[in-house]
Amino acid sequence: MLSRTADHLFWMSRYTERADKREALALQHSRHAQHARGFLPKEGLC
């Protein structure tokens, strides 16, 4: 049972990490699109 719990925790952390990365990429894409449309100044980009 302990190994099953460890396995679930491992995969839950992997999915959380992947979700965080997707969220960061989506935010970066959104800022780039806003800049391209003229909504953000150049200083707003990282």
FIBAMAR-38650 format. One line per 5 residues: number of its first residue (from 0); their letters; for each residue x, y, z of N, C-alpha, C, O, CB. Coordinates in Angstrom, 1 decimal. Glycine has a CB too. Layout:
<sites>
NUM) a) X:Y:Z:X:Y:Z:X:Y:Z:X:Y:Z:X:Y:Z | ... .
</sites>
This chain:
<sites>
0) mlsrt) 0.8:-1.2:0.0:0.0:0.0:0.0:0.9:1.3:0.0:0.5:2.3:-0.6:-0.9:0.0:1.2 | 2.0:1.2:0.7:2.9:2.4:0.7:3.4:2.7:-0.7:3.5:3.9:-1.0:4.0:2.1:1.7 | 3.8:1.7:-1.4:4.3:1.9:-2.8:3.3:2.5:-3.7:3.5:3.3:-4.6:4.9:0.6:-3.4 | 2.0:2.1:-3.5:0.9:2.6:-4.3:0.7:4.1:-4.0:0.5:4.9:-4.9:-0.4:1.8:-4.0 | 0.8:4.5:-2.7:0.6:5.9:-2.3:1.8:6.7:-2.9:1.6:7.8:-3.4:0.6:6.0:-0.8 .
5) adhlf) 3.0:6.1:-2.8:4.2:6.9:-3.4:4.0:7.1:-4.9:4.3:8.1:-5.4:5.4:6.1:-3.1 | 3.5:6.0:-5.5:3.3:6.1:-7.0:2.3:7.2:-7.3:2.5:8.0:-8.2:2.8:4.8:-7.5 | 1.2:7.3:-6.5:0.2:8.3:-6.8:0.7:9.7:-6.5:0.4:10.6:-7.3:-1.1:8.1:-5.9 | 1.5:9.8:-5.5:2.1:11.1:-5.2:3.1:11.6:-6.3:3.1:12.7:-6.6:2.8:11.1:-3.8 | 3.9:10.6:-6.8:4.8:10.9:-7.8:4.1:11.5:-9.1:4.4:12.5:-9.6:5.6:9.7:-8.2 .
10) wmsry) 3.0:10.7:-9.5:2.3:11.2:-10.7:1.5:12.5:-10.5:1.4:13.3:-11.4:1.4:10.1:-11.2 | 1.0:12.7:-9.3:0.3:13.9:-9.0:1.3:15.1:-9.1:0.9:16.1:-9.6:-0.4:13.8:-7.6 | 2.5:14.9:-8.6:3.5:16.0:-8.7:3.9:16.2:-10.1:4.1:17.4:-10.5:4.7:15.7:-7.8 | 4.0:15.2:-10.9:4.4:15.4:-12.3:3.3:16.1:-13.1:3.6:17.1:-13.8:4.6:14.0:-13.0 | 2.0:15.8:-12.8:0.9:16.5:-13.5:0.9:17.9:-13.1:0.6:18.8:-13.9:-0.4:15.8:-13.2 .
15) terad) 1.1:18.2:-11.8:1.1:19.6:-11.3:2.2:20.4:-11.9:2.0:21.5:-12.3:1.2:19.6:-9.8 | 3.4:19.8:-12.0:4.5:20.5:-12.7:4.2:20.8:-14.1:4.5:21.9:-14.6:5.8:19.6:-12.5 | 3.6:19.9:-14.8:3.3:20.1:-16.2:2.3:21.2:-16.4:2.3:22.0:-17.3:2.8:18.8:-16.9 | 1.3:21.2:-15.5:0.2:22.2:-15.6:0.8:23.6:-15.3:0.4:24.5:-16.0:-0.9:21.9:-14.5 | 1.7:23.7:-14.4:2.4:25.0:-14.1:3.2:25.5:-15.3:3.1:26.7:-15.6:3.3:24.8:-12.9 .
20) kreal) 3.8:24.6:-16.0:4.6:25.0:-17.2:3.7:25.4:-18.3:4.0:26.4:-19.0:5.5:23.8:-17.6 | 2.6:24.7:-18.5:1.6:25.1:-19.5:1.0:26.5:-19.2:0.8:27.3:-20.1:0.5:24.0:-19.6 | 0.7:26.7:-17.9:0.2:28.0:-17.5:1.2:29.1:-17.8:0.8:30.2:-18.3:-0.2:28.0:-16.0 | 2.4:28.9:-17.5:3.5:29.9:-17.7:3.6:30.2:-19.2:3.7:31.3:-19.6:4.8:29.5:-17.1 | 3.6:29.1:-20.0:3.7:29.3:-21.5:2.5:30.1:-22.0:2.6:30.9:-22.9:3.8:28.0:-22.2 .
25) alqhs) 1.3:29.8:-21.5:0.1:30.5:-22.0:0.1:31.9:-21.6:-0.3:32.8:-22.4:-1.2:29.8:-21.3 | 0.6:32.3:-20.4:0.8:33.7:-20.0:1.8:34.4:-20.9:1.5:35.5:-21.4:1.2:33.8:-18.5 | 2.9:33.7:-21.2:3.9:34.3:-22.1:3.3:34.5:-23.5:3.6:35.6:-24.1:5.2:33.4:-22.2 | 2.6:33.6:-24.0:2.0:33.7:-25.3:1.0:34.9:-25.3:0.9:35.6:-26.3:1.3:32.4:-25.7 | 0.2:35.0:-24.3:-0.8:36.0:-24.2:-0.2:37.4:-24.2:-0.6:38.3:-24.9:-1.7:35.8:-22.9 .
30) rhaqh) 0.9:37.5:-23.4:1.6:38.8:-23.4:2.2:39.2:-24.7:2.2:40.3:-25.2:2.7:38.8:-22.3 | 2.8:38.2:-25.4:3.3:38.4:-26.7:2.3:38.8:-27.7:2.5:39.7:-28.5:4.1:37.1:-27.2 | 1.1:38.2:-27.6:0.0:38.5:-28.5:-0.5:39.9:-28.2:-0.8:40.7:-29.2:-1.2:37.5:-28.4 | -0.6:40.3:-27.0:-1.0:41.7:-26.6:0.0:42.7:-27.1:-0.4:43.8:-27.6:-1.2:41.8:-25.1 | 1.2:42.4:-27.0:2.3:43.3:-27.5:2.2:43.5:-29.0:2.3:44.6:-29.6:3.7:42.8:-27.1 .
35) argfl) 1.9:42.3:-29.7:1.8:42.4:-31.2:0.6:43.2:-31.6:0.7:43.8:-32.7:1.7:41.0:-31.7 | -0.4:43.2:-30.8:-1.6:44.0:-31.1:-1.5:45.5:-30.7:-2.3:46.3:-31.0:-2.8:43.4:-30.5 | -0.4:45.8:-30.0:-0.2:47.2:-29.6:-0.7:47.5:-28.2:-0.8:48.7:-27.8:-0.7:48.1:-30.5 | -1.2:46.5:-27.4:-1.7:46.7:-26.1:-0.7:46.9:-25.0:-1.0:47.5:-24.0:-2.7:45.6:-25.8 | 0.5:46.4:-25.2:1.5:46.4:-24.2:2.7:47.2:-24.8:3.1:47.0:-26.0:1.9:45.0:-23.7 .
40) pkegl) 3.4:48.0:-24.0:4.7:48.6:-24.4:5.8:47.6:-24.5:5.7:46.5:-23.9:5.1:49.8:-23.5 | 6.9:47.9:-25.2:8.0:46.9:-25.3:8.6:46.6:-23.9:9.0:45.5:-23.8:9.0:47.5:-26.2 | 8.5:47.5:-23.0:9.1:47.2:-21.7:8.3:46.2:-20.9:8.8:45.5:-20.0:9.1:48.5:-20.8 | 7.1:45.9:-21.3:6.2:44.9:-20.7:6.7:43.5:-21.0:6.2:42.6:-20.3:4.8:45.1:-21.1 | 7.5:43.3:-22.0:7.9:41.9:-22.3:9.1:41.5:-21.5:10.0:42.4:-21.2:8.2:41.8:-23.8 .
45) c) 9.2:40.3:-21.1:10.3:39.8:-20.4:11.4:39.2:-21.3:12.4:38.7:-20.8:9.9:38.7:-19.3 .
</sites>
